[in-house]
């Protein structure tokens, strides 16, 4: 979708003094122009347009699939510079457009859209990218079926081939252990670092009393993991009510993951079309 930009209006030259309203308008023009200049002189590389489009689409897919609601977010590592990542400035995921995507460094400082407020929990993304060079996309969510597992000791385990990535186990993050009584949010680099430690080399970390974070080798892999971790959680609760559950073995989980990772494009194309209202 083409980005909408408001043209900068420049007042025509005139030799009568400006009135108060015109003076204010003129100052605003100068402020906007100054900001543009800063961006021009200190600008991170432009990401590939298709990466931006996929990130916008992923925001909508995650909403359409019930993974995120007004809150929650997805980021992707910058394709031109691995020490940067792309994440929307504060906005509900389903409303995110290309113009909302900011570039951050791995300390989660904004390099663009500095005038916008960022997500409080952006440190989740920066600290995981620092700790995991293999991770290209990170999702954070408060999906109800996953939160249920966050507060119980029952392990989340792969019930079927689609969630084979759970075979390596899930990390568990307990904010109280290091940070005492908090509002539960990952609101500092130190908390982000502890969360990244709890994730370890795994695909998913469950955060007690809060939500979950998942990591993948691309946007579509991370989205796939978010959707099937949540579905697995729902089905596992059903299966456990019925009786003893047979889970995938480690070997089955590993083999299923290798196959799924190769065919993720088929699902991704469907989810994008669905979220765009094309089907
Ligand atoms: Mn959160």
Boltz pocket constraint, residues with backbone or C-beta under 6 A from the ligand:
constraints:
  - pocket:
      binder: B
      contacts: [[A, 121], [A, 140], [A, 141], [A, 142], [A, 185], [A, 186], [A, 210], [A, 211]]
      max_distance: 6.0
